[in-house]
Amino acid sequence: MTVERKTGRWIRDPRRVLWPLALSLAVLLFVGGPGHRSPRSIAATWDLGHVVAFALWSYLLVSWRPVAEASVPGQWGIVLAFCLVAGSATEGIQWVIGGDVSAADFLRDVAGGLITLSFLAPSARKLRGGARWAARCLAAILVILAGIPLATALSDEAIARHQFPTLSDFETPLETNRWEGDARFTVSRAVARRGKASLRVEMGTALYSGVSLVYFPGDWRGYRFLTMDVQNPSREEIVVTCRVHDRLHEEGEQRYEDRFNRTFRLPPGWSDIRIDLGEVARAPAGREMELGRIRAVMLFAKNLQQRRTIYVDSVRLE
């Protein structure tokens, strides 16, 4: 067979190219991907790989002769059943190997299948005008929903860069996505020291309870202080700890002496927490903290006897 005839066969049957790609996507669902503290936009983009993978796999499925010759309802049933079964299987494998399991991935899986059914499958040409329009609108809606985390991440990352050296002041609606923790936290517009809002943090009675700022510009070189305003609304003092660590600590053994820790006593009312970044840099034993690669700022209480509430405002560098 000549080179030209071989090339023609590959062009006429694109599945010869798509099968290796489909197998590669199957591997990438379980291997690789963004790290624990990768930018949210990268993680959200990676998650959209479910849409691409299931659209491709569904296309290969409907290209298989027994499915291609099925009725329109038959093709829809087969593809949607495949998306649900394969989606459940991938999430189950993720759980077994210790990966992230997300119910939102089912939305992305089904969105990929609907893209194929509405635009690429042989049955798509057999749909009547109204049914075809409805199917494509449904597919578009699911893709838009699947893309919301990426749009949210890109928006807040742009806002965070614009706000810097303010790390979080709770004046924009997406900022709680920069925080995580076992304590309950919500934006409060009833209490604020600067601006119109603060973060209400309800700490529990676990051994450690608090919040962590984990998504922010991490290059703090050239600044002297980390500051934040914290209100204790009760009549009793609250003792909290502020912890700061860098990339090396997070990717290492995470020893206590390898990070910055300081305890603060919060009397009733507003308190100023002001931390010298020179002390932060010198805090790890045997090395200097990388102020150009700070990964997290934590504020937490230890061994509370009852739930306590604090308000955090204007976390910033000076």
QUIRA-V701647 format. One record per residue. N is the residue number from 0. RES is the residue in one letter. SS is DSSP state (A for helix, B for strand, O for the rest). PHI is phi as a letter, one per 30 degrees, with the letter a starting at -180 (NA if undefined). Layout:
n: {N,N}
res: {RES,RES}
ss: {SS,SS}
phi: {PHI,PHI}
This chain:
n: {0,1,2,3,4,5,6,7,8,9,10,11,12,13,14,15,16,17,18,19,20,21,22,23,24,25,26,27,28,29,30,31,32,33,34,35,36,37,38,39,40,41,42,43,44,45,46,47,48,49,50,51,52,53,54,55,56,57,58,59,60,61,62,63,64,65,66,67,68,69,70,71,72,73,74,75,76,77,78,79,80,81,82,83,84,85,86,87,88,89,90,91,92,93,94,95,96,97,98,99,100,101,102,103,104,105,106,107,108,109,110,111,112,113,114,115,116,117,118,119,120,121,122,123,124,125,126,127,128,129,130,131,132,133,134,135,136,137,138,139,140,141,142,143,144,145,146,147,148,149,150,151,152,153,154,155,156,157,158,159,160,161,162,163,164,165,166,167,168,169,170,171,172,173,174,175,176,177,178,179,180,181,182,183,184,185,186,187,188,189,190,191,192,193,194,195,196,197,198,199,200,201,202,203,204,205,206,207,208,209,210,211,212,213,214,215,216,217,218,219,220,221,222,223,224,225,226,227,228,229,230,231,232,233,234,235,236,237,238,239,240,241,242,243,244,245,246,247,248,249,250,251,252,253,254,255,256,257,258,259,260,261,262,263,264,265,266,267,268,269,270,271,272,273,274,275,276,277,278,279,280,281,282,283,284,285,286,287,288,289,290,291,292,293,294,295,296,297,298,299,300,301,302,303,304,305,306,307,308,309,310,311,312,313,314,315,316,317}
res: {M,T,V,E,R,K,T,G,R,W,I,R,D,P,R,R,V,L,W,P,L,A,L,S,L,A,V,L,L,F,V,G,G,P,G,H,R,S,P,R,S,I,A,A,T,W,D,L,G,H,V,V,A,F,A,L,W,S,Y,L,L,V,S,W,R,P,V,A,E,A,S,V,P,G,Q,W,G,I,V,L,A,F,C,L,V,A,G,S,A,T,E,G,I,Q,W,V,I,G,G,D,V,S,A,A,D,F,L,R,D,V,A,G,G,L,I,T,L,S,F,L,A,P,S,A,R,K,L,R,G,G,A,R,W,A,A,R,C,L,A,A,I,L,V,I,L,A,G,I,P,L,A,T,A,L,S,D,E,A,I,A,R,H,Q,F,P,T,L,S,D,F,E,T,P,L,E,T,N,R,W,E,G,D,A,R,F,T,V,S,R,A,V,A,R,R,G,K,A,S,L,R,V,E,M,G,T,A,L,Y,S,G,V,S,L,V,Y,F,P,G,D,W,R,G,Y,R,F,L,T,M,D,V,Q,N,P,S,R,E,E,I,V,V,T,C,R,V,H,D,R,L,H,E,E,G,E,Q,R,Y,E,D,R,F,N,R,T,F,R,L,P,P,G,W,S,D,I,R,I,D,L,G,E,V,A,R,A,P,A,G,R,E,M,E,L,G,R,I,R,A,V,M,L,F,A,K,N,L,Q,Q,R,R,T,I,Y,V,D,S,V,R,L,E}
ss: {O,O,A,A,A,A,A,A,A,A,A,A,O,O,A,A,A,A,A,A,A,A,A,A,A,A,A,A,O,O,O,O,O,O,O,O,O,O,O,A,A,A,A,A,A,A,A,O,A,A,A,A,A,A,A,A,A,A,A,A,A,A,A,O,A,A,A,A,O,O,O,A,A,A,A,A,A,A,A,A,A,A,A,A,A,A,A,A,A,A,A,A,A,A,A,A,O,O,O,O,O,O,O,A,A,A,A,A,A,A,A,A,A,A,A,A,A,A,A,A,O,A,A,A,A,A,O,O,A,A,A,A,A,A,A,A,A,A,A,A,A,A,A,A,A,A,A,A,A,A,A,A,A,A,A,A,A,A,A,A,A,A,A,O,O,B,B,B,O,O,O,O,O,O,A,A,A,A,B,B,O,O,O,B,B,B,B,B,O,O,O,O,O,O,O,O,O,B,B,B,B,B,B,O,O,O,O,B,B,B,B,B,B,O,O,O,O,O,O,O,O,O,O,O,B,B,B,B,B,B,B,B,O,O,O,O,O,B,B,B,B,B,B,B,B,B,A,A,A,A,A,O,O,O,O,A,A,A,O,B,B,B,B,B,B,B,O,O,B,B,B,B,B,B,B,B,A,A,A,A,A,A,O,O,O,O,O,O,O,O,O,O,O,B,B,B,B,B,B,B,B,B,O,O,O,O,O,B,B,B,B,B,B,B,B,B,B,O}
phi: {NA,d,d,d,d,d,d,d,d,d,d,d,b,d,d,d,d,d,d,d,d,d,d,d,d,d,d,d,d,c,b,i,j,d,d,e,c,d,e,e,d,d,d,d,d,d,d,d,e,d,d,d,d,d,d,d,d,d,d,d,d,d,d,d,e,e,d,d,d,d,d,e,e,d,d,d,d,d,d,d,d,d,d,d,d,d,d,d,d,d,d,d,d,e,d,d,d,i,d,d,c,b,d,d,d,d,e,d,d,d,e,d,d,d,e,d,d,d,b,c,d,e,d,d,d,d,d,d,e,d,d,d,d,d,d,d,d,d,d,d,d,d,d,d,d,d,d,e,e,d,d,d,d,d,d,d,d,d,d,d,d,d,d,e,d,d,c,a,b,i,c,c,d,c,d,d,d,d,c,a,l,d,d,d,b,b,d,c,c,d,b,a,c,b,i,c,b,b,c,d,c,c,d,c,c,d,e,b,b,l,b,b,d,b,b,a,d,c,c,c,d,j,c,c,b,c,b,a,c,b,c,c,d,c,c,c,d,b,c,b,c,c,b,b,b,c,d,d,d,d,c,c,d,h,d,e,d,c,b,c,b,b,c,b,c,c,d,e,j,d,b,c,c,b,b,d,d,d,d,d,d,d,d,d,d,i,a,c,d,d,d,d,b,d,c,a,b,c,b,a,c,b,h,d,d,a,d,b,c,b,b,c,b,h,d,a,c,b}
